[in-house]
Amino acid sequence: MNNEKIQKILALNGYGSRRSIEKLIINKKIYVNNKLVKIGDTINNSKKIKILIKKKKKKILNNINNKIILAYYKKNGEICTRYDNKNRVTIYDKLPKIYEGKLMSIGRLDINSSGLILFTNDGELSYRLMHPKYKIEREYIVRVFGVINNVLLKNLCKGIKINNIISKFKEIHYISGKGLNKWFKIIILNGYNNEIRKMFNKINLKVNCLIRIRYGLIKLTKILFKFGRIKKLSFKYFNLLRKSVKLPILDKN
């Protein structure tokens, strides 16, 4: 195998995006074979190497056959963090052990929301799927409490300023409901923290149920339609997701 830049190898193994790894290199946090890494350094991944990130030893296999995408149906009450000092249930508690890198969530949901969360051990893929630059659609079903009309719905699509950022829905469609509780289908592109709830709060409406049913081209299917269920997706979907964010397709051995 030809030499590859260290940030590329580490990203492929799930240790962060290339950008985040470059920051670690700049901050002198990465060593290869006991030598401090500099920007531009490369390694030959066919040889045995020892990598330390923040003084912790990392395993580098870089076997494409071990690249995976998991789909998980999160339920209310679970938190989207790897560790919690209050010992609450996290989305990582039920994940399987993997042979290469570490699993990272693609997108988060707050503790009171449920629905689809994707996991991968491809750090660059994870980073791009969440970055607003790549305009990946996230689709939700939400129940909204309050008085709402077509003017307010149009304003949500035109854009609302929240914390100096303009947030807007790509699409919003009425589904059902009468009175003060109504169901809508919503598509957004950015996925900022609690974006949907904050947008409705801004116009004096409250979201009392939120379910993510799609992230990019992956949908919450009938197979997954049970809280806490995990499904490993085929390698075809892994490459389709890479293609959707302009990453090269990987060929299995």
C-alpha positions as CSV (number, residue, x, y, z in Angstrom):
1,M,0.0,0.0,0.0
2,N,1.2,3.5,-0.8
3,N,1.9,6.0,2.0
4,E,-1.2,7.9,3.1
5,K,-1.6,11.0,5.2
6,I,-2.1,10.2,8.8
7,Q,-5.4,12.2,9.1
8,K,-6.9,10.1,6.3
9,I,-5.9,6.8,7.9
10,L,-7.3,7.9,11.3
11,A,-10.5,9.2,9.8
12,L,-11.1,6.0,7.9
13,N,-10.7,4.1,11.2
14,G,-13.3,6.2,13.0
15,Y,-11.1,8.4,15.1
16,G,-12.6,11.7,13.9
17,S,-12.9,13.8,10.8
18,R,-9.8,14.8,9.0
19,R,-10.3,18.4,10.2
20,S,-10.6,17.3,13.9
21,I,-7.5,15.1,13.5
22,E,-5.5,18.0,12.0
23,K,-6.3,20.0,15.1
24,L,-5.0,17.2,17.3
25,I,-1.8,17.2,15.2
26,I,-1.4,20.9,15.5
27,N,-1.9,20.6,19.3
28,K,0.8,17.9,19.5
29,K,-1.6,15.1,20.6
30,I,-0.7,12.4,18.1
31,Y,2.4,10.1,18.1
32,V,3.4,7.4,15.6
33,N,6.0,4.9,16.7
34,N,6.9,7.3,19.6
35,K,7.5,10.2,17.2
36,L,5.4,13.4,17.3
37,V,3.3,13.8,14.2
38,K,3.4,17.0,12.0
39,I,0.9,18.2,9.4
40,G,1.8,16.5,6.1
41,D,3.3,13.4,7.7
42,T,2.3,10.0,6.0
43,I,2.4,6.4,7.1
44,N,2.6,3.1,5.3
45,N,-0.4,1.3,6.6
46,S,0.9,-2.1,5.4
47,K,3.5,-2.0,8.1
48,K,3.1,-2.5,11.8
49,I,2.6,0.9,13.5
50,K,2.0,2.2,17.0
51,I,-0.4,5.2,17.2
52,L,-1.1,7.2,20.3
53,I,-3.9,9.8,20.4
54,K,-3.9,11.9,23.6
55,K,-1.6,9.2,25.1
56,K,-4.1,6.4,24.4
57,K,-3.1,3.6,22.1
58,K,-5.3,3.2,19.0
59,K,-5.6,0.1,16.8
60,I,-5.3,0.7,13.0
61,L,-6.4,-2.2,10.8
62,N,-7.8,-0.1,7.9
63,N,-9.6,-3.2,6.6
64,I,-12.4,-2.0,4.3
65,N,-14.4,-5.2,5.1
66,N,-14.8,-3.9,8.6
67,K,-16.4,-0.6,7.6
68,I,-20.0,-0.6,8.7
69,I,-23.2,1.4,8.9
70,L,-25.8,0.7,11.7
71,A,-29.3,2.0,11.9
72,Y,-30.8,2.4,15.4
73,Y,-34.3,3.3,16.6
74,K,-33.8,5.5,19.6
75,K,-36.5,5.8,22.2
76,N,-37.4,8.7,24.5
77,G,-35.3,8.9,27.6
78,E,-32.1,7.8,26.0
79,I,-29.3,10.4,25.7
80,C,-26.9,10.9,22.7
81,T,-23.6,10.8,24.6
82,R,-21.0,8.1,25.0
83,Y,-20.7,8.5,28.8
84,D,-23.1,10.0,31.3
85,N,-22.2,10.9,34.9
86,K,-25.8,10.4,35.9
87,N,-25.9,6.8,34.7
88,R,-28.7,7.4,32.3
89,V,-29.3,5.1,29.3
90,T,-27.3,6.2,26.3
91,I,-27.6,5.3,22.6
92,Y,-24.2,3.6,22.9
93,D,-25.3,1.0,25.5
94,K,-26.7,-1.5,23.1
95,L,-24.1,-1.2,20.2
96,P,-22.2,-4.3,19.2
97,K,-18.4,-4.5,19.6
98,I,-16.5,-3.8,16.3
99,Y,-13.1,-4.9,15.1
100,E,-11.8,-1.6,13.8
101,G,-12.0,2.0,15.0
102,K,-15.0,3.2,17.0
103,L,-18.6,3.8,16.3
104,M,-19.8,7.4,16.0
105,S,-23.3,8.6,15.8
106,I,-24.5,10.5,12.8
107,G,-26.8,13.2,14.1
108,R,-28.2,13.5,17.6
109,L,-31.7,13.6,19.1
110,D,-32.5,15.2,22.4
111,I,-33.6,13.1,25.4
112,N,-37.3,13.7,24.6
113,S,-37.1,12.7,20.9
114,S,-37.1,9.3,19.2
115,G,-36.3,7.9,15.8
116,L,-33.5,7.0,13.5
117,I,-29.9,7.4,14.4
118,L,-27.1,6.1,12.2
119,F,-23.7,4.9,13.4
120,T,-20.4,4.3,11.4
121,N,-16.8,3.7,12.1
122,D,-15.8,5.9,9.1
123,G,-15.0,9.3,10.7
124,E,-14.9,11.3,7.5
125,L,-18.3,9.9,6.4
126,S,-19.8,10.8,9.8
127,Y,-18.4,14.3,9.7
128,R,-19.7,15.0,6.2
129,L,-23.2,13.6,6.7
130,M,-23.6,16.1,9.6
131,H,-22.0,19.1,8.0
132,P,-24.5,21.7,6.6
133,K,-22.3,22.1,3.5
134,Y,-23.5,18.7,2.1
135,K,-27.2,19.5,2.5
136,I,-28.2,16.1,3.8
137,E,-32.0,15.8,4.4
138,R,-33.4,14.9,7.8
139,E,-37.1,14.0,7.8
140,Y,-39.3,14.1,10.9
141,I,-42.8,13.5,12.1
142,V,-43.8,16.1,14.7
143,R,-46.9,16.8,16.8
144,V,-47.3,20.5,17.5
145,F,-49.4,22.2,20.2
146,G,-50.9,25.6,19.6
147,V,-52.7,27.8,17.1
148,I,-51.0,27.5,13.7
149,N,-51.9,28.9,10.3
150,N,-50.5,28.9,6.8
151,V,-48.7,32.2,7.3
152,L,-46.7,30.8,10.2
153,L,-45.9,27.7,8.2
154,K,-44.6,29.8,5.3
155,N,-42.5,31.8,7.7
156,L,-40.9,28.5,9.0
157,C,-39.8,27.8,5.4
158,K,-38.6,31.3,4.7
159,G,-36.4,31.3,7.8
160,I,-36.4,32.3,11.4
161,K,-33.4,33.8,13.2
162,I,-32.3,31.8,16.2
163,N,-29.0,32.7,18.1
164,N,-27.8,34.7,15.1
165,I,-28.4,31.8,12.7
166,I,-31.2,31.7,10.1
167,S,-33.0,28.3,10.5
168,K,-35.6,27.2,8.0
169,F,-37.5,24.1,7.0
170,K,-37.0,22.8,3.5
171,E,-40.5,21.4,3.6
172,I,-43.4,21.2,6.0
173,H,-46.6,19.3,5.3
174,Y,-49.8,18.9,7.4
175,I,-50.6,15.2,8.1
176,S,-53.5,15.1,10.6
177,G,-55.1,16.4,13.8
178,K,-57.8,18.8,14.8
179,G,-57.9,21.4,17.6
180,L,-54.6,22.5,19.2
181,N,-52.6,19.3,18.5
182,K,-51.6,18.7,14.9
183,W,-49.1,16.4,13.1
184,F,-46.7,17.5,10.5
185,K,-44.0,16.0,8.3
186,I,-40.9,18.2,8.2
187,I,-37.6,18.1,6.2
188,I,-34.6,20.1,7.3
189,L,-31.0,20.3,6.0
190,N,-28.9,21.7,8.8
191,G,-29.8,19.8,12.0
192,Y,-28.6,22.3,14.5
193,N,-29.1,21.5,18.2
194,N,-32.9,21.3,19.0
195,E,-33.5,23.2,15.8
196,I,-37.1,22.1,15.2
197,R,-38.2,22.7,18.8
198,K,-36.5,26.1,18.9
199,M,-38.1,27.2,15.6
200,F,-41.6,26.4,16.8
201,N,-40.9,27.9,20.2
202,K,-40.0,31.1,18.4
203,I,-43.5,31.4,17.1
204,N,-45.1,30.4,20.4
205,L,-45.8,26.8,19.5
206,K,-44.7,23.7,21.4
207,V,-43.4,20.4,19.9
208,N,-44.7,17.6,22.2
209,C,-43.6,14.7,20.0
210,L,-40.7,14.4,17.6
211,I,-39.7,11.3,15.6
212,R,-36.9,11.2,13.0
213,I,-37.9,8.9,10.2
214,R,-35.2,9.5,7.7
215,Y,-31.5,10.6,7.5
216,G,-30.3,11.1,4.0
217,L,-31.2,8.1,2.0
218,I,-31.8,5.8,5.0
219,K,-35.3,5.5,6.2
220,L,-36.9,4.1,9.4
221,T,-38.2,0.9,7.9
222,K,-40.7,-1.7,9.2
223,I,-37.8,-3.9,10.1
224,L,-36.6,-1.2,12.5
225,F,-40.0,-0.2,13.7
226,K,-39.4,-1.1,17.3
227,F,-37.7,0.9,20.0
228,G,-34.1,-0.2,20.7
229,R,-33.7,-2.2,17.5
230,I,-30.4,-2.2,15.7
231,K,-29.8,-3.2,12.1
232,K,-26.5,-3.5,10.3
233,L,-26.9,-2.1,6.8
234,S,-25.4,-3.6,3.7
235,F,-22.1,-2.3,2.3
236,K,-24.1,-1.0,-0.6
237,Y,-25.6,1.6,1.7
238,F,-22.2,2.5,3.1
239,N,-21.0,3.4,-0.4
240,L,-24.2,5.2,-1.3
241,L,-23.8,7.4,1.7
242,R,-20.2,8.1,0.8
243,K,-21.3,9.0,-2.7
244,S,-23.9,11.3,-1.3
245,V,-21.2,13.4,0.4
246,K,-18.7,13.3,-2.4
247,L,-16.4,10.6,-0.9
248,P,-14.9,7.9,-3.1
249,I,-16.5,4.5,-3.3
250,L,-14.6,1.8,-1.4
251,D,-14.2,-1.7,-3.0
252,K,-14.4,-4.7,-0.7
253,N,-11.5,-7.2,-1.0
